[in-house]
Amino acid sequence: MNETKRKRSSIPWGLIFNVFIICLTIGLVVFFIFSKDGFIDLLNSGLKINMLWLILALFMHLLNIAIDATVIYLFVRRSTPTFKVREAIVVSMVGQFYCAVTPGASGGQPMQVLTMTRMGVKASNATAALIQKFLVWQFTLTGYSIAAMALRFSMFVQSLDFAMWILTIIGFIGQVLTIVVLLLASFNQKVTTKVIGGIYKLLAKIHLMKNVDEKIRKLEESLTNFHNCNKDLNKDKKLVVEVYVLTFVQLTVLFLIPYCIAKSFGNEGVQMFDMICAQSFVSMVSGLVPMPGGSGAAEYCFSAFFGTVFNEQMIKSAILIWRTITYYLTIIISLPFAGIRKKKALEAIEPETETAGTAAP
């Protein structure tokens, strides 16, 4: 009787959160289109938008996705020679979709692991490849941001208010902590086993987990396989150089999209390198906000960093076009790849180990 009452009175927080995100997204789009100095006002102002630059911006985003698939292929092929390019494209698109629609992009990697297990890739190999890929991304993005700050410090001093400086500092700290945690999980098996094992035992004490000893045993087996994969990956120096170069190019083409938008608005005085530096900080700061696509934070950061590039009549339209190309369009083009067969993927992952997916948090 009490259990029935609890079920009836339980609040569907997941549903409430999803409805909130949908309303927020729709509200932002409507605001940027119909508010004063929004997209409609920009069109009515008679400003001629150069569509060639917008097409180039779209190409930059598609190139970003292509490079992402290439990096996945290079990492996974190391442990699974039968892995194909077209499979890497599917895995990349699955990641693009679930990163876009889940808080903090948390759903991307788990769904990619499930997708790869269906393709015949061991869960531990898939997890190791994706963690390595994420580490490369984090290192490159953080290095990019540090270089941007060092080379264009005066620009940031003039552009950012106190609130944005706080967010920037938090962004840096968050990136560094993420890298430290992932490095620890990737290369120190003893500490990782103790931490996750301690969490398992705590869950057992509060009666949220059973058969803890068996789960810890499977965890140790999974982590051994996972760390062996990491060691093999790092022995391939050529691969390490290739993925870092590709990731640097990937970030650069992403950071060039605001520059293309500025040029499409006829802003001839804009400096390409300044735009790249500013966008590196927008990506770093907004990427740490635990909202799908960094909704709200991404728009605020873009406005703060590019407020001096786009005037009041242009900034809302610039944000709308930027988000459409880099976020809304991503959801649309990756949606057909999102319907993977979860049941088959789970069946493929179970024989290997029950906890393979938790080898890297």
ZALOSE-79574 format. One record per residue (C-alpha): x, z, y. Coordinates in nm, 4 decimals, decimal comma. Each point is the difference from the previous one (the first is absolute). Layout:
<nodes>
[[X Z Y]] ...
</nodes>
This chain:
<nodes>
[[0,0000 0,0000 0,0000]] [[0,2759 0,0951 0,2426]] [[0,1984 -0,3123 -0,0933]] [[-0,3046 -0,2157 0,0758]] [[-0,0400 0,1637 0,3416]] [[0,3688 -0,0520 0,0733]] [[-0,0245 -0,3681 -0,0863]] [[-0,3044 -0,0425 0,2208]] [[0,1552 0,1871 0,2919]] [[0,3453 -0,1600 -0,0258]] [[0,0904 -0,2081 0,3037]] [[0,1121 -0,3595 -0,0769]] [[0,3091 0,0180 0,2209]] [[0,1413 -0,3254 -0,1369]] [[-0,3147 -0,1901 0,0939]] [[-0,0118 0,1657 0,3429]] [[0,3640 -0,0944 0,0639]] [[-0,0575 -0,3622 -0,1060]] [[-0,3070 -0,0301 0,2236]] [[0,2002 0,1495 0,2876]] [[0,2825 -0,2524 -0,0467]] [[-0,2432 -0,2928 -0,0170]] [[-0,1769 0,1169 0,3156]] [[0,3322 0,0583 0,1773]] [[0,1259 -0,3470 -0,0919]] [[-0,3207 -0,1734 0,1051]] [[-0,0114 0,2068 0,3183]] [[0,3559 -0,0960 0,0935]] [[-0,0654 -0,3694 -0,0603]] [[-0,3201 0,0079 0,2061]] [[0,1807 0,1904 0,2768]] [[0,2857 -0,2481 0,0216]] [[-0,2395 -0,2957 0,0038]] [[-0,2809 0,1095 0,2293]] [[0,1354 0,2720 0,2300]] [[0,1238 -0,0653 0,3525]] [[0,3164 -0,2130 -0,0085]] [[-0,0651 -0,0586 -0,3691]] [[0,0294 -0,3255 -0,1911]] [[-0,3244 -0,1462 0,1404]] [[0,1133 0,0665 0,3568]] [[0,3380 -0,1571 -0,0771]] [[-0,1663 -0,3188 -0,1250]] [[-0,2283 -0,0093 0,3041]] [[0,2984 0,0433 0,2331]] [[0,1108 -0,3559 -0,0666]] [[0,3337 0,1001 -0,1531]] [[0,1259 -0,2753 -0,2284]] [[0,1204 0,1429 -0,3296]] [[0,2748 -0,2006 -0,1686]] [[-0,1244 -0,0289 -0,3579]] [[0,3367 -0,1218 -0,1298]] [[0,1507 0,3413 0,0708]] [[-0,2902 0,1726 -0,1774]] [[0,0475 -0,2304 -0,2990]] [[0,3672 0,0959 0,0020]] [[-0,1018 0,3684 0,0070]] [[-0,2225 -0,0603 -0,3029]] [[0,2861 -0,1782 -0,1756]] [[0,2251 0,2994 0,0674]] [[-0,2463 0,2296 -0,1760]] [[-0,0348 -0,2326 -0,2984]] [[0,3798 -0,0209 -0,0190]] [[0,0080 0,3801 -0,0049]] [[-0,2274 -0,0004 -0,3065]] [[0,2085 -0,2706 -0,1679]] [[0,3189 0,2037 0,0498]] [[-0,1762 0,3104 -0,1318]] [[-0,0879 -0,1867 -0,3206]] [[0,3589 -0,1278 -0,0258]] [[0,1454 0,3519 0,0251]] [[-0,2406 0,1238 -0,2689]] [[0,1024 -0,2897 -0,2235]] [[0,3715 0,0718 0,0446]] [[-0,0388 0,3700 -0,0795]] [[-0,2326 -0,0352 -0,3000]] [[0,1825 -0,2982 -0,1510]] [[0,3062 0,2251 -0,0380]] [[-0,1721 0,2047 -0,2730]] [[-0,2604 -0,2534 -0,1141]] [[0,1443 -0,3558 -0,0206]] [[-0,3402 -0,1429 -0,0994]] [[-0,1524 0,1044 0,3355]] [[-0,1118 -0,3133 0,1882]] [[-0,0147 -0,0906 0,3680]] [[-0,3760 -0,0500 -0,0081]] [[-0,0370 0,3497 -0,1480]] [[0,2108 0,1383 0,2843]] [[-0,2363 -0,1673 0,2475]] [[-0,2995 0,1655 -0,1671]] [[0,1721 0,3407 0,0020]] [[0,0895 -0,0415 0,3675]] [[-0,3568 -0,0905 0,0938]] [[-0,1392 0,2953 -0,1968]] [[0,2368 0,2254 0,1921]] [[-0,0938 -0,1593 0,3324]] [[-0,3691 0,0674 -0,0611]] [[0,0190 0,3581 -0,1246]] [[0,2588 0,0975 0,2625]] [[-0,2386 -0,1311 0,2659]] [[-0,3136 0,1805 -0,1216]] [[0,1372 0,3374 -0,1149]] [[0,1150 0,2946 0,2177]] [[0,3718 -0,0160 0,0722]] [[0,0274 -0,3120 -0,2188]] [[-0,0088 0,2417 -0,2962]] [[-0,1871 -0,2309 -0,2361]] [[0,2371 -0,2965 0,0145]] [[0,2761 0,0982 -0,2422]] [[-0,2192 0,1614 -0,2712]] [[-0,2155 -0,3129 -0,0169]] [[0,3095 -0,2199 -0,0094]] [[0,1345 0,2018 -0,2937]] [[-0,3299 -0,0409 -0,1834]] [[0,0023 -0,3721 0,0716]] [[0,3533 -0,0431 -0,1315]] [[-0,0689 0,1944 -0,3193]] [[-0,2747 -0,2536 -0,0749]] [[0,2643 -0,2685 0,0481]] [[0,2255 0,1569 -0,2615]] [[0,2314 0,2018 0,2268]] [[0,0724 0,3566 -0,1145]] [[-0,1519 0,2570 0,2324]] [[0,3351 0,1740 0,0541]] [[0,1689 -0,3324 0,0835]] [[-0,2799 -0,0940 0,2393]] [[0,0107 0,3422 0,1671]] [[0,3789 -0,0082 0,0384]] [[-0,0118 -0,3495 0,1528]] [[-0,2703 0,0954 0,2501]] [[0,1731 0,3239 0,1018]] [[0,3255 -0,1907 0,0501]] [[-0,1854 -0,2590 0,2073]] [[-0,1599 0,2726 0,2104]] [[0,3363 0,1688 0,0560]] [[0,1495 -0,3275 0,1210]] [[-0,2974 -0,0433 0,2349]] [[0,0310 0,3532 0,1383]] [[0,3769 -0,0224 0,0495]] [[-0,0272 -0,3380 0,1717]] [[-0,2909 0,1024 0,2249]] [[0,1704 0,3239 0,1030]] [[0,3289 -0,1792 0,0653]] [[-0,1856 -0,2659 0,1985]] [[-0,1664 0,2669 0,2153]] [[0,3261 0,1873 0,0623]] [[0,1735 -0,3229 0,1022]] [[-0,2924 -0,0907 0,2266]] [[0,0125 0,3391 0,1702]] [[0,3773 -0,0210 0,0478]] [[-0,0067 -0,3527 0,1421]] [[-0,3128 0,0302 0,2125]] [[-0,0131 0,3705 0,0880]] [[-0,0751 -0,0612 0,3680]] [[-0,2997 -0,2152 -0,0925]] [[-0,1499 0,2796 -0,2091]] [[0,0654 0,2608 0,2698]] [[-0,1962 -0,2090 0,2495]] [[-0,2830 -0,0930 -0,2391]] [[-0,0816 0,3190 -0,1902]] [[-0,1857 0,3068 0,1195]] [[0,0503 0,3517 -0,1366]] [[-0,2607 -0,0393 -0,2766]] [[0,1649 -0,3160 -0,1306]] [[0,3417 0,1650 0,0032]] [[-0,1413 0,2792 -0,2164]] [[-0,1495 -0,2549 -0,2400]] [[0,3285 -0,1894 -0,0076]] [[0,1974 0,3134 -0,0871]] [[-0,2529 0,0892 -0,2691]] [[0,0271 -0,3559 -0,1277]] [[0,3765 0,0244 -0,0345]] [[-0,0199 0,3367 -0,1748]] [[-0,2703 -0,1290 -0,2327]] [[0,2043 -0,3069 -0,0944]] [[0,3098 0,2071 -0,0723]] [[-0,1936 0,2548 -0,2099]] [[-0,1653 -0,2803 -0,1961]] [[0,3390 -0,1525 -0,0776]] [[0,1435 0,3380 -0,1071]] [[-0,2931 0,0737 -0,2320]] [[0,0132 -0,3455 -0,1588]] [[0,3768 0,0163 -0,0471]] [[-0,0398 0,3384 -0,1657]] [[-0,2743 -0,1296 -0,2277]] [[0,1997 -0,3118 -0,0830]] [[0,3406 0,1479 -0,0781]] [[-0,0278 0,3729 -0,0753]] [[-0,1928 0,0370 -0,3229]] [[0,0504 0,3770 -0,0385]] [[-0,1395 0,0887 0,3422]] [[-0,2866 -0,2483 -0,0349]] [[-0,0926 0,1402 -0,3422]] [[0,0090 0,3579 0,1304]] [[-0,2159 -0,0820 0,3035]] [[-0,2656 -0,1979 -0,1887]] [[0,0157 0,2425 -0,2964]] [[-0,0567 0,2889 0,2406]] [[-0,3038 -0,1798 0,1415]] [[-0,1332 -0,0526 -0,3542]] [[0,0417 0,3719 -0,0817]] [[-0,1734 0,0988 0,3237]] [[-0,2921 -0,2284 -0,0863]] [[-0,0132 0,1580 -0,3455]] [[-0,0155 0,3514 0,1478]] [[-0,3039 -0,0916 0,2074]] [[-0,1541 -0,1715 -0,3044]] [[0,0232 -0,3555 0,1342]] [[0,2317 -0,1307 -0,2735]] [[0,0297 0,0467 -0,3753]] [[0,2821 -0,0604 -0,2512]] [[0,2660 0,0519 0,2679]] [[0,2966 0,0125 -0,2402]] [[-0,0959 -0,3334 -0,1511]] [[-0,0463 -0,1559 0,3425]] [[0,3390 0,1293 0,1166]] [[0,1621 -0,1461 -0,3140]] [[-0,1547 -0,3397 0,0711]] [[0,0996 0,0357 0,3642]] [[0,3640 0,0526 -0,0996]] [[-0,0078 -0,3077 -0,2249]] [[-0,1569 -0,2072 0,2762]] [[0,2491 0,1221 0,2615]] [[0,2950 -0,0751 -0,2294]] [[-0,1194 -0,3578 -0,0386]] [[-0,0763 -0,0222 0,3714]] [[0,3446 0,1236 0,1111]] [[0,1740 -0,2308 -0,2484]] [[-0,1867 -0,2907 0,1613]] [[0,1188 0,1146 0,3433]] [[0,3615 0,0168 -0,1163]] [[-0,0207 -0,3526 -0,1430]] [[-0,1492 -0,1328 0,3228]] [[0,2742 0,1507 0,2154]] [[0,2758 -0,1460 -0,2175]] [[-0,1081 -0,3485 0,1092]] [[0,1746 -0,0204 0,3393]] [[-0,1082 -0,3594 0,0553]] [[-0,3630 0,1015 -0,0389]] [[0,0433 0,2889 0,2448]] [[0,1426 -0,2331 0,2652]] [[-0,2733 -0,2606 -0,0591]] [[-0,2897 0,2433 0,0358]] [[0,1414 0,1641 0,3130]] [[0,0517 -0,3398 0,1656]] [[-0,3482 -0,1152 -0,1010]] [[-0,1587 0,3240 0,1229]] [[0,1805 -0,0313 0,3332]] [[-0,1377 -0,3552 0,0361]] [[-0,3451 0,1208 -0,1072]] [[-0,0070 0,2702 0,2656]] [[0,1301 -0,2416 0,2625]] [[-0,2757 -0,2555 -0,0581]] [[-0,2576 0,2805 0,0136]] [[0,1453 0,1269 0,3261]] [[-0,0090 -0,3521 0,1487]] [[-0,3811 -0,0208 -0,0190]] [[-0,0629 0,1824 0,3336]] [[0,2569 -0,2310 0,1619]] [[-0,1937 -0,3040 -0,1240]] [[-0,3233 0,1492 0,1340]] [[0,1608 0,0616 0,3412]] [[0,1226 -0,3608 0,0103]] [[-0,3467 -0,1261 -0,0943]] [[-0,1328 0,1795 0,3098]] [[0,2508 -0,1871 0,2152]] [[0,2332 0,2954 0,0552]] [[0,3197 -0,1962 0,0573]] [[0,2118 0,2915 0,1187]] [[-0,0294 0,2046 -0,3193]] [[0,3270 0,0778 -0,1793]] [[-0,0021 -0,0591 -0,3753]] [[0,2464 0,2775 -0,0833]] [[-0,1906 0,2552 0,2105]] [[-0,3215 -0,0878 -0,1845]] [[0,1687 0,0360 -0,3377]] [[0,1399 0,3418 0,0960]] [[-0,3356 0,1229 0,1278]] [[-0,1877 -0,1193 -0,3080]] [[0,2476 0,1773 -0,2285]] [[-0,1085 0,3276 0,1603]] [[-0,3694 -0,0901 -0,0198]] [[0,0387 -0,0572 -0,3752]] [[0,2029 0,3160 -0,0539]] [[-0,2314 0,2345 0,1906]] [[-0,3387 -0,1428 -0,1029]] [[0,1090 -0,0282 -0,3641]] [[0,0124 0,3799 -0,0328]] [[-0,3623 0,0538 0,1010]] [[-0,2085 0,0779 -0,3129]] [[-0,2738 -0,2488 0,0787]] [[-0,0640 -0,3356 -0,1676]] [[0,2091 -0,2504 0,1909]] [[0,0920 0,2716 0,2499]] [[-0,3351 -0,0673 0,1669]] [[-0,0120 0,1406 0,3500]] [[0,3685 0,0928 0,0043]] [[0,1160 -0,3608 -0,0372]] [[-0,2092 -0,1118 0,2945]] [[0,1126 0,2958 0,2131]] [[0,3684 -0,0580 -0,0787]] [[-0,0273 -0,3727 0,0727]] [[-0,1621 0,0741 0,3355]] [[0,2696 0,2558 0,0860]] [[0,2978 -0,2159 -0,0948]] [[-0,1326 -0,3325 0,1299]] [[-0,1927 0,1217 0,3038]] [[0,2687 -0,1449 0,2277]] [[-0,0019 -0,3379 -0,1768]] [[-0,3751 -0,0622 0,0005]] [[-0,1914 0,0794 0,3177]] [[-0,3358 0,1823 0,0032]] [[-0,1903 -0,3268 -0,0424]] [[0,2019 -0,0965 -0,3105]] [[0,0906 0,3176 -0,1909]] [[-0,3317 0,0449 -0,1844]] [[-0,0057 -0,3624 -0,1109]] [[0,3639 0,0210 -0,1074]] [[-0,0764 0,3049 -0,2134]] [[-0,3020 -0,1724 -0,1551]] [[0,1955 -0,3139 -0,0913]] [[0,2958 0,2028 -0,1298]] [[-0,2218 0,2170 -0,2223]] [[-0,1971 -0,3008 -0,1189]] [[0,3140 -0,1801 -0,1160]] [[0,1868 0,2967 -0,1449]] [[-0,2850 0,2147 -0,1344]] [[-0,3502 -0,1477 -0,0201]] [[0,1240 -0,3370 -0,1249]] [[0,2180 0,1773 -0,2577]] [[-0,3079 0,1667 -0,1482]] [[-0,1872 -0,3310 -0,0124]] [[0,2723 -0,2068 -0,1686]] [[0,0998 0,2746 -0,2453]] [[-0,3564 0,0984 -0,0955]] [[-0,0285 -0,2589 -0,2842]] [[0,3054 0,1608 -0,1642]] [[-0,1381 0,3548 0,0236]] [[-0,2389 -0,0279 -0,2943]] [[0,2596 0,0654 -0,2670]] [[-0,1143 0,1162 -0,3404]] [[0,0649 0,3703 0,0360]] [[-0,1125 0,0817 -0,3522]] [[0,2471 -0,2401 -0,1602]] [[0,2748 0,1187 0,2278]] [[-0,0666 0,3599 -0,0946]] [[-0,0046 -0,0899 -0,3688]] [[0,3385 -0,1667 0,0456]] [[0,1506 0,3003 0,1708]] [[-0,1257 0,2671 -0,2408]] [[0,2077 -0,0909 -0,3106]] [[0,3235 0,0296 0,1954]] [[-0,0603 0,3428 0,1515]] [[-0,2836 0,1915 0,1491]] [[0,2017 0,0949 0,3056]] [[0,1957 -0,3172 0,0712]] [[-0,1848 -0,0553 0,3198]] [[0,1173 0,3365 0,1296]] [[0,3655 -0,0689 -0,0535]] [[0,0396 -0,0490 0,3702]] [[-0,2409 0,1746 0,2348]] 
</nodes>
